[in-house]
Amino acid sequence: MVRLSVIALALSLALVSSAAAKPTAADRQSLLPKKGILIVGKSLAGVQLGHTSAKVQQLWGKGYKLCPKDVCKDQTWLYFYPPGTVDPGVDPVGGVVGAAVRFRNDKAVAVFTLGATLGWKTTQGLKVADPSSKVYEIYGEPKFTNCIGYQALSLQGGTMVTSIYLTSGVVYGFAITVRGLPVCQ
């Protein structure tokens, strides 16, 4: 009888700890905003450089995927919109859409969009899908960098670089990075 009770207790504890270890749907939920705002020199969709992973989880949730180490040098969290939650015309090349945060020593060193995140814009009114000429109208002459498959127009200020990504002559996305880090993500 005692042996049966011990086995039942051990089994119950194993089931409880197993259930506790599995993330719930709420834990995996992404809080990534549908219409993120770039504040030049400050933040992207609320995330600032220097934010800890705990702060990023508070803002964007735990619904991220880790970028494989053979692809991303630093720990990088990839947040994707679930299928069917964004307009299918958002990313005409059929790729994934979302945003990412790159960390070093548990501090955000880069925050950037993934794919054409339609609905995202700057506080000055520049939107994803705007023509590249509008970047120059609003921001003057940003520094040009040719990345693989896209271009970056970057504004430097203090220890931060704000970049506007272009492809085929239109705004494709945004990024903020610490000075000295490549703007091409």
C-alpha positions in Angstrom: 0.0 0.0 0.0 2.8 2.4 0.9 4.7 1.5 -2.2 1.6 2.2 -4.4 1.2 5.6 -2.7 4.8 6.5 -3.3 4.5 5.6 -7.0 1.3 7.5 -7.3 2.9 10.6 -5.6 6.0 10.4 -7.8 3.8 10.1 -10.9 1.7 13.1 -9.8 4.8 15.2 -9.2 6.2 14.2 -12.6 3.0 15.2 -14.3 2.8 18.5 -12.4 6.4 19.5 -13.1 6.0 18.5 -16.7 3.0 20.6 -17.2 4.6 23.5 -15.4 7.7 23.3 -17.7 5.6 23.5 -20.9 5.0 27.1 -22.0 1.3 28.0 -22.2 -0.2 29.7 -25.3 -0.1 33.0 -23.4 3.6 32.5 -22.7 4.3 32.0 -26.4 2.0 34.9 -27.5 3.8 37.7 -29.4 2.9 41.2 -28.4 4.6 42.6 -31.5 2.5 45.7 -32.5 0.8 45.6 -35.9 1.8 49.2 -36.5 5.3 49.8 -34.9 6.7 53.3 -34.7 10.3 54.2 -35.3 11.4 57.1 -33.2 14.7 58.2 -34.8 17.5 58.0 -32.4 15.4 56.4 -29.7 13.3 53.2 -30.3 11.6 50.9 -32.7 8.1 49.7 -31.7 8.9 50.6 -28.0 12.2 48.7 -27.8 15.3 50.7 -27.1 18.9 49.8 -27.4 20.2 48.7 -23.9 16.8 47.1 -23.0 17.3 43.8 -21.3 15.8 40.6 -22.5 13.3 40.8 -19.6 12.2 44.3 -20.8 11.9 43.1 -24.4 9.7 40.2 -23.2 7.6 42.7 -21.3 7.1 44.8 -24.5 6.9 42.1 -27.2 6.1 38.9 -25.3 7.7 35.5 -25.3 6.5 34.5 -28.8 9.9 34.6 -30.4 12.2 32.1 -32.1 15.9 32.0 -31.6 18.0 32.7 -34.7 20.3 29.7 -35.2 23.9 30.4 -34.0 25.3 29.5 -37.4 23.2 32.3 -38.9 23.3 34.9 -36.1 26.6 35.8 -34.3 24.8 37.2 -31.3 21.7 35.9 -29.5 18.8 37.2 -31.7 15.1 36.8 -31.1 12.9 36.7 -34.1 9.3 37.7 -33.7 7.0 36.7 -36.6 3.4 37.6 -37.1 1.3 34.4 -37.1 0.0 33.3 -40.6 -3.2 35.1 -41.6 -2.7 38.0 -39.2 -1.2 40.4 -41.7 -2.3 41.4 -45.2 -0.9 38.8 -47.7 0.2 41.8 -49.8 2.5 43.0 -47.1 5.5 41.0 -48.3 5.3 40.6 -52.0 8.2 38.1 -52.1 6.3 35.8 -49.8 8.7 35.9 -46.9 8.1 36.1 -43.2 7.1 39.4 -41.6 7.9 40.7 -38.2 10.8 42.2 -36.2 13.9 41.1 -34.3 16.1 42.0 -31.4 19.8 41.3 -31.2 21.5 41.0 -27.8 25.0 41.2 -26.4 25.4 40.6 -22.6 21.6 40.6 -22.2 21.3 44.1 -23.7 19.6 45.0 -27.0 22.2 46.2 -29.5 20.0 46.1 -32.6 16.3 46.2 -33.2 15.1 45.7 -36.8 12.1 44.7 -39.0 11.8 41.5 -40.9 10.1 41.7 -44.3 8.0 44.6 -45.3 6.1 45.4 -42.1 3.3 47.4 -43.7 1.7 49.7 -41.2 5.0 50.6 -39.5 6.2 54.2 -39.8 8.4 56.9 -38.3 7.1 59.7 -36.1 7.9 62.0 -39.0 5.4 60.1 -41.2 7.7 57.9 -43.3 5.9 54.6 -43.9 6.9 51.2 -45.2 6.1 51.2 -48.9 6.8 54.9 -49.3 9.1 55.8 -52.2 12.8 56.2 -51.3 12.6 59.9 -52.4 10.5 60.6 -49.3 13.4 59.5 -47.1 15.6 62.3 -48.6 12.7 64.8 -48.3 12.3 64.1 -44.6 15.9 63.2 -43.5 18.2 65.0 -45.9 21.2 63.0 -47.0 21.5 59.8 -44.9 24.6 57.6 -45.3 24.1 54.9 -48.0 25.1 51.3 -47.4 24.5 48.5 -49.9 23.4 45.3 -48.1 22.8 41.9 -49.6 19.3 42.2 -51.3 18.5 45.7 -49.9 20.0 49.1 -49.1 20.2 51.0 -45.8 20.0 54.8 -45.4 21.4 55.6 -42.0 21.3 58.6 -39.6 23.9 58.7 -36.9 23.4 60.3 -33.6 25.4 59.7 -30.4 25.9 56.0 -29.8 23.0 55.0 -32.0 22.4 54.5 -35.8 18.9 54.7 -37.2 18.5 53.0 -40.6 15.8 52.9 -43.1 15.8 49.8 -45.3 15.0 50.1 -49.0 14.3 47.6 -51.8 13.3 48.3 -55.4 13.1 52.0 -54.6 10.7 51.8 -51.7 11.0 51.8 -47.9 11.1 48.2 -46.8 11.8 48.4 -43.1 13.6 50.1 -40.2 16.4 49.4 -37.7 18.3 50.9 -34.8 21.8 49.7 -34.0 24.6 50.6 -31.6 27.3 52.6 -33.3 30.0 50.3 -34.7 27.6 47.4 -35.4 26.9 46.8 -39.1 23.6 48.4 -40.2 22.9 45.4 -42.5 21.2 42.8 -40.3 
